[in-house]
Amino acid sequence: MNDFDHEVFKNDITDVFDLVASGYDSPALRFFPFVADRLVGLMRLQPGDKVLDICCGTGAVSAAAAQAVSSAGRVHAVDRSEAMLGQAGKNLRKLDLHNVDYHVMDASDLEFKSDYFNAVVSSFGLFFMPDMELALKQWMRVAKPG
């Protein structure tokens, strides 16, 4: 794929997620919170950590991470879909979680400084990247060493 094709692909994926966001937390997809809890448990987050949740969708991982890092920590939820981010915001407000910031952002062109986050996570997001290697390099760039 050339650069133009990458953008078309990204825009098409974003359009699909904008379209399905309002129904994305349906009972048929109830496995997302279970996966999120397990994933965050494996991450061994600490209160005060800064976490980047890439392709956050409706916020299942963001919610679990926000609870793990407590009010002393911060989660930055990134998605290209504004509708998914809006749904994530609604979901986390229902859980009374206020330590999450939401960003419309391309996961392969992150606007964060290097070595900033204690943890970077993407649940079910990597396979939507047209250039997975480029995306992973960006994710590693913003993660603190170790």
VOPAGU-2260 file (C-alpha; in pm, 1 decimal, decimal comma):
REM VOPAGU-2260
SITE   aa  ch    i         X         Y         Z
SITE  MET   A    0       0,0       0,0       0,0
SITE  ASN   A    1     119,3     352,0     -70,6
SITE  ASP   A    2      71,1     643,6     173,1
SITE  PHE   A    3    -258,7     745,8      14,6
SITE  ASP   A    4    -396,5     395,4      59,6
SITE  HIS   A    5    -296,6     400,4     429,3
SITE  GLU   A    6    -500,7     714,4     485,4
SITE  VAL   A    7    -800,3     576,0     298,8
SITE  PHE   A    8    -780,2     257,5     504,2
SITE  LYS   A    9    -757,2     452,8     832,8
SITE  ASN   A   10   -1047,1     676,1     735,8
SITE  ASP   A   11   -1261,5     377,0     638,3
SITE  ILE   A   12   -1192,7     206,9     973,4
SITE  THR   A   13   -1270,8     530,1    1159,4
SITE  ASP   A   14   -1599,2     567,6     970,6
SITE  VAL   A   15   -1703,3     213,7    1062,7
SITE  PHE   A   16   -1630,7     267,9    1432,7
SITE  ASP   A   17   -1808,3     604,2    1431,2
SITE  LEU   A   18   -2109,7     422,0    1287,1
SITE  VAL   A   19   -2117,9     134,6    1540,1
SITE  ALA   A   20   -2009,4     320,5    1856,0
SITE  SER   A   21   -2356,2     363,9    2006,7
SITE  GLY   A   22   -2421,7     -11,7    2002,7
SITE  TYR   A   23   -2070,7    -130,2    2076,0
SITE  ASP   A   24   -2137,6    -209,5    2441,6
SITE  SER   A   25   -2416,4    -452,8    2356,7
SITE  PRO   A   26   -2445,5    -782,1    2546,5
SITE  ALA   A   27   -2298,6    -965,5    2246,2
SITE  LEU   A   28   -1967,4    -789,6    2312,3
SITE  ARG   A   29   -1965,1    -832,3    2688,8
SITE  PHE   A   30   -1630,4   -1011,9    2672,0
SITE  PHE   A   31   -1445,6    -679,1    2629,1
SITE  PRO   A   32   -1461,8    -583,4    2999,4
SITE  PHE   A   33   -1348,0    -932,9    3102,4
SITE  VAL   A   34   -1053,6    -916,0    2863,5
SITE  ALA   A   35    -973,4    -564,7    2988,5
SITE  ASP   A   36    -968,9    -671,3    3352,6
SITE  ARG   A   37    -740,5    -965,0    3274,7
SITE  LEU   A   38    -511,3    -754,8    3057,8
SITE  VAL   A   39    -476,4    -478,0    3317,6
SITE  GLY   A   40    -414,7    -737,9    3587,5
SITE  LEU   A   41    -122,2    -872,8    3386,5
SITE  MET   A   42      19,3    -520,1    3348,3
SITE  ARG   A   43      77,5    -483,4    3724,0
SITE  LEU   A   44      -3,0    -113,2    3723,7
SITE  GLN   A   45      67,9      91,6    4032,7
SITE  PRO   A   46    -116,7     388,7    4181,1
SITE  GLY   A   47      26,2     700,8    4021,6
SITE  ASP   A   48     121,8     537,2    3690,3
SITE  LYS   A   49      54,9     708,8    3357,3
SITE  VAL   A   50    -106,8     473,0    3105,9
SITE  LEU   A   51    -174,0     512,0    2734,8
SITE  ASP   A   52    -470,7     310,7    2604,4
SITE  ILE   A   53    -441,8     298,4    2225,0
SITE  CYS   A   54    -751,7     225,1    2014,8
SITE  CYS   A   55    -946,9     255,2    2338,6
SITE  GLY   A   56   -1287,5     202,2    2183,4
SITE  THR   A   57   -1560,8     245,9    2443,1
SITE  GLY   A   58   -1314,5     242,5    2730,2
SITE  ALA   A   59   -1307,3    -108,2    2876,1
SITE  VAL   A   60    -928,9    -107,1    2924,4
SITE  SER   A   61    -929,1     261,5    3017,4
SITE  ALA   A   62   -1175,4     188,8    3297,6
SITE  ALA   A   63    -976,7    -102,9    3435,9
SITE  ALA   A   64    -651,3      94,2    3410,8
SITE  ALA   A   65    -803,8     404,8    3571,7
SITE  GLN   A   66    -910,3     195,3    3869,0
SITE  ALA   A   67    -565,9      34,6    3894,7
SITE  VAL   A   68    -370,0     361,6    3888,5
SITE  SER   A   69    -616,7     530,6    4128,4
SITE  SER   A   70    -679,8     902,5    4139,7
SITE  ALA   A   71    -302,7     952,0    4175,1
SITE  GLY   A   72    -250,6     818,5    3821,4
SITE  ARG   A   73    -373,9     911,7    3478,2
SITE  VAL   A   74    -497,0     724,9    3172,5
SITE  HIS   A   75    -483,9     877,3    2825,8
SITE  ALA   A   76    -737,9     712,1    2597,0
SITE  VAL   A   77    -662,2     743,3    2224,8
SITE  ASP   A   78    -885,9     657,5    1931,0
SITE  ARG   A   79    -943,8     797,1    1581,7
SITE  SER   A   80   -1319,4     759,1    1628,4
SITE  GLU   A   81   -1476,6    1055,7    1806,6
SITE  ALA   A   82   -1795,2     853,8    1855,6
SITE  MET   A   83   -1606,9     573,9    2033,7
SITE  LEU   A   84   -1432,0     829,5    2255,4
SITE  GLY   A   85   -1768,5     986,6    2335,5
SITE  GLN   A   86   -1905,0     647,4    2437,3
SITE  ALA   A   87   -1591,8     582,6    2645,3
SITE  GLY   A   88   -1645,9     911,3    2826,4
SITE  LYS   A   89   -2006,5     819,9    2905,4
SITE  ASN   A   90   -1904,1     475,2    3029,0
SITE  LEU   A   91   -1629,8     603,9    3257,2
SITE  ARG   A   92   -1848,6     881,9    3400,0
SITE  LYS   A   93   -2105,0     612,3    3492,0
SITE  LEU   A   94   -1825,3     439,8    3684,5
SITE  ASP   A   95   -1732,5     773,1    3849,1
SITE  LEU   A   96   -1381,0     757,7    3701,8
SITE  HIS   A   97   -1234,8    1102,0    3639,6
SITE  ASN   A   98    -864,9    1028,5    3583,8
SITE  VAL   A   99    -893,0     966,7    3209,4
SITE  ASP   A  100    -821,4    1208,7    2925,0
SITE  TYR   A  101    -960,3    1141,1    2577,3
SITE  HIS   A  102    -771,1    1219,3    2256,7
SITE  VAL   A  103    -871,0    1187,6    1892,3
SITE  MET   A  104    -538,7    1069,9    1756,9
SITE  ASP   A  105    -377,3     842,3    1501,2
SITE  ALA   A  106    -215,3     550,2    1685,7
SITE  SER   A  107      74,4     545,8    1440,1
SITE  ASP   A  108     145,9     918,0    1481,0
SITE  LEU   A  109     124,9     982,8    1854,8
SITE  GLU   A  110     142,4    1340,2    1977,4
SITE  PHE   A  111     299,5    1257,3    2314,6
SITE  LYS   A  112     656,3    1316,7    2423,7
SITE  SER   A  113     900,8    1027,5    2431,3
SITE  ASP   A  114     949,9     815,5    2744,9
SITE  TYR   A  115     633,2     951,9    2906,3
SITE  PHE   A  116     407,2     657,1    2994,1
SITE  ASN   A  117     466,9     384,2    3250,6
SITE  ALA   A  118     254,9     151,9    3037,4
SITE  VAL   A  119     118,0     147,1    2684,0
SITE  VAL   A  120    -162,1     -91,3    2597,5
SITE  SER   A  121    -380,4    -173,2    2299,5
SITE  SER   A  122    -651,0    -433,6    2329,4
SITE  PHE   A  123    -772,8    -554,2    1989,3
SITE  GLY   A  124    -619,9    -253,1    1812,1
SITE  LEU   A  125    -290,4    -350,9    1654,0
SITE  PHE   A  126    -446,8    -542,2    1364,8
SITE  PHE   A  127    -622,8    -222,8    1250,2
SITE  MET   A  128    -285,3     -54,8    1187,1
SITE  PRO   A  129    -196,5     -52,6     816,5
SITE  ASP   A  130     172,3     -36,1     914,1
SITE  MET   A  131     201,6    -235,5    1237,3
SITE  GLU   A  132     577,6    -188,5    1264,4
SITE  LEU   A  133     544,7     190,0    1244,1
SITE  ALA   A  134     268,8     186,7    1505,5
SITE  LEU   A  135     469,3     -31,1    1744,1
SITE  LYS   A  136     770,5     197,9    1708,5
SITE  GLN   A  137     552,2     492,6    1808,1
SITE  TRP   A  138     411,9     301,9    2104,9
SITE  MET   A  139     760,3     209,9    2222,8
SITE  ARG   A  140     879,0     567,5    2176,2
SITE  VAL   A  141     625,5     705,6    2425,9
SITE  ALA   A  142     682,2     427,0    2681,3
SITE  LYS   A  143     939,7     474,4    2953,4
SITE  PRO   A  144    1230,6     231,4    2924,7
SITE  GLY   A  145    1175,6     -89,0    3114,7
